[in-house]
């Protein structure tokens, strides 16, 4: 599993915890907001985009891990959301559950409700994805400030954490529309 796979699994544990807390406090608004924020801001905005790159460019094991993470996360979100949107989740469950490896005789009503396992949160993966988000945000802001067309591929020349930038380069090239990523050891290389 990649850093992004481990990160989204940790984020899912956090949202499961927030949902349990919302139900315990009888705050369905907090339950709905926690699920909504996770699905749109983390799963759709970030993880699915990262997963596309991992599936397109990764090896067989990475592709399999990414597909598994995608479907397991979606299946868990459906179970989390079921008390709030039962008809929609029941309909989607029929398609998603078999792909996620659930028994065909099990319904979303009889499936166990997700319970947070905060020990699955990976601080290293959290830090890695936070650094990736920051890198992509800076690149996108620079592209905007320079007036570059969204589809125009440009190189990224950078100083800093060479190990991180090298590991994140395939994602950065795809998600920030870069032609190449080069890491330099010192500022003298730019002259």
MONORRA-V935924 format. One record per residue. RES is the residue in three letters. PHI is phi in degrees with one decimal (* if undefined). D_CENTER is the distance of its C-alpha to the mean C-alpha in Angstrom with 1 decimal. Layout:
res->[RES:RES]
phi->[PHI:PHI]
d_center->[D_CENTER:D_CENTER]
This chain:
res->[UNK:UNK:UNK:UNK:UNK:UNK:UNK:UNK:UNK:UNK:UNK:UNK:UNK:UNK:UNK:UNK:UNK:UNK:UNK:UNK:UNK:UNK:UNK:UNK:UNK:UNK:UNK:UNK:UNK:UNK:UNK:UNK:UNK:UNK:UNK:UNK:UNK:UNK:UNK:UNK:UNK:UNK:UNK:UNK:UNK:UNK:UNK:UNK:UNK:UNK:UNK:UNK:UNK:UNK:UNK:UNK:UNK:UNK:UNK:UNK:UNK:UNK:UNK:UNK:UNK:UNK:UNK:UNK:UNK:UNK:UNK:UNK:UNK:UNK:UNK:UNK:UNK:UNK:UNK:UNK:UNK:UNK:UNK:UNK:UNK:UNK:UNK:UNK:UNK:UNK:UNK:UNK:UNK:UNK:UNK:UNK:UNK:UNK:UNK:UNK:UNK:UNK:UNK:UNK:UNK:UNK:UNK:UNK:UNK:UNK:UNK:UNK:UNK:UNK:UNK:UNK:UNK:UNK:UNK:UNK:UNK:UNK:UNK:UNK:UNK:UNK:UNK:UNK:UNK:UNK:UNK:UNK:UNK:UNK:UNK:UNK:UNK:UNK:UNK:UNK:UNK:UNK:UNK:UNK:UNK:UNK:UNK:UNK:UNK:UNK:UNK:UNK:UNK:UNK:UNK:UNK:UNK:UNK:UNK:UNK:UNK:UNK:UNK:UNK:UNK:UNK:UNK:UNK:UNK:UNK:UNK:UNK:UNK:UNK:UNK:UNK:UNK:UNK:UNK:UNK:UNK:UNK:UNK:UNK:UNK:UNK:UNK:UNK:UNK:UNK:UNK]
phi->[*:-77.8:-58.4:-65.2:-61.5:-68.6:-63.9:-67.3:-63.1:-67.6:-62.9:-63.2:-63.1:-64.5:-70.3:-60.8:-64.7:-62.8:-65.3:-61.1:-65.8:-61.3:-65.3:-61.9:-93.9:57.5:-113.4:-64.3:-64.5:-67.1:-61.5:-62.3:-65.2:-64.1:-65.9:-58.6:-61.7:-63.1:-62.2:-81.6:-84.5:-108.5:-69.3:-77.9:-66.0:-112.6:-65.3:-61.5:-65.7:-65.5:-61.1:-57.5:-68.1:-61.6:-73.1:-71.4:-114.0:-81.9:-75.3:-59.7:-65.9:-66.5:-62.0:-63.0:-64.3:-67.4:-60.3:-61.9:-64.0:-57.8:-74.1:-65.5:-65.5:-61.8:-62.4:-66.6:-61.3:-61.9:-66.0:-63.7:-80.8:-52.8:-64.0:-95.0:-132.8:-64.7:-73.5:-66.0:-66.7:-63.7:-66.4:-67.4:-55.5:-58.8:-89.9:-77.3:-57.1:-62.1:-66.5:-80.6:89.5:-77.3:-63.1:-70.0:-84.5:-83.5:-105.4:-64.5:-70.5:-92.1:-68.6:-64.7:-74.4:-59.4:-119.4:-63.3:-126.5:-63.9:-68.3:-80.6:-70.1:-109.0:-58.7:-65.4:-67.0:-58.4:-65.1:-63.4:-69.1:-61.4:-66.7:-62.6:-59.5:-64.5:-59.9:-64.7:-63.6:-63.5:-61.8:-64.9:-64.1:-62.9:-59.2:-65.8:-62.3:-84.2:70.7:-78.3:-65.3:-56.7:-88.4:-72.6:-90.2:-130.5:-80.9:-115.2:-110.6:-140.8:-109.9:126.5:-67.9:-62.2:-63.6:-65.7:-61.1:-64.0:-67.8:-88.2:-55.1:-59.8:-68.5:-62.4:-59.0:-75.7:-81.0:-110.7:54.1:-105.9:-80.2:-160.0:-128.7:-121.4:-111.0:-109.0:-78.9:-148.4:-64.6:-61.2:-66.2:-78.2:-74.2]
d_center->[12.5:10.8:9.8:6.0:7.0:9.0:6.9:4.8:8.4:9.9:8.4:9.6:12.8:13.2:13.1:15.5:17.7:17.7:18.7:21.4:22.7:22.9:24.8:27.0:27.9:28.5:26.0:24.5:23.4:21.2:19.8:19.1:17.7:15.3:13.9:14.0:12.2:9.3:9.2:10.0:8.7:5.2:4.6:7.0:7.5:4.7:2.3:5.9:7.6:6.7:7.5:10.6:11.8:11.4:13.4:15.8:16.6:16.0:18.7:19.4:18.0:14.6:14.5:15.6:13.1:10.2:12.1:12.9:9.4:8.7:12.1:12.4:9.6:11.4:14.7:14.1:13.2:16.4:18.4:17.3:18.2:21.4:23.8:23.0:22.8:24.7:25.9:22.8:20.8:23.9:24.1:20.5:20.8:23.7:21.6:18.3:20.0:22.1:19.3:17.5:20.8:22.3:26.1:27.5:29.9:27.3:26.5:23.8:26.6:27.6:24.2:23.6:21.7:18.6:19.6:17.6:17.9:17.1:18.4:15.2:13.4:13.4:14.7:14.7:11.0:10.5:13.2:12.0:8.7:11.0:13.5:11.4:10.7:14.4:15.6:14.1:15.5:18.8:19.0:18.4:21.0:23.4:23.2:24.1:26.8:28.3:28.4:26.7:26.0:22.4:23.0:25.1:23.9:25.0:24.9:23.2:25.8:24.7:26.0:24.4:22.2:23.0:21.1:17.8:18.5:19.6:16.6:14.3:16.9:15.7:12.4:14.5:17.2:15.1:13.0:16.0:18.7:20.5:23.4:23.3:22.2:25.1:25.2:28.7:30.3:32.4:33.3:36.4:34.5:33.8:37.6]
